[in-house]
Amino acid sequence: MSARPIATTREMAGIPTGRLAVWWVIASEIVIFGGLLASYIMHRLANDAWSVQAANTNTWIGAFNTFVLLTSSLFAVLAHKAAVEGNGKKAARLLLYTAAGGTTFALVKAYEWSVEISHGYTLASNTFWSFYYTAAGLHALHVIAGVVIMLIIAREAARNLELHRVELIGIYWHFVDIVWIFLFPLLYIAK
């Protein structure tokens, strides 16, 4: 019988350490995204010209990416359910669907940015585009990181190993979705 690392078996305040660690990571990310979004909102309120620049974002692409991320979150929930039931193969397959959603999001974002840059809307164009690329870019990096971690966890889950990690990546993925739920209206709808 192999010994499991203490970090996966120990609990602190009744919470498994893995789950506690994910929540600490999310708390630190809330500080980062919260500061960025608060700065964005304060600048937005002080600069009427931003609405002119915001009108150049593609709301349909943003809405499509919102649908993709929310659908991928559904797959993450179903993957967690399968993991709880001890069905690692199903959990792994559902995590792959979730990762496919994240990959689709990133590819659509890359296409969107290539179109915007080709029209002259770059990071250096003005303050709106600086915030836009910084906020959306930071979010996209979190999506890509989530996809990579999800693929690693799916590989283990397919062998019925470390199924508790399916919940952990799901928590992180839902955070990524929630951030987008704030970014989408701020960057695309509030024109």
Secondary structure, 3 states (H helix, E strand, C coil): CCCCCHHHHCEECCEEHHHHHHHHHHHHHHHHHHHHHHHHHHHHHHCCCHHHHHCCCCHHHHHHHHHHHHHHHHHHHHHHHHHHCCCHHHHHHHHHHHHHHHHHHHHHHHHHHHHHHHCCCCCCCCHHHHHHHHHHHHHHHHHHHHHHHHHHHHHHHHCCCCCHHHHHHHHHHHHHHHHHHHHHHHHHHCC
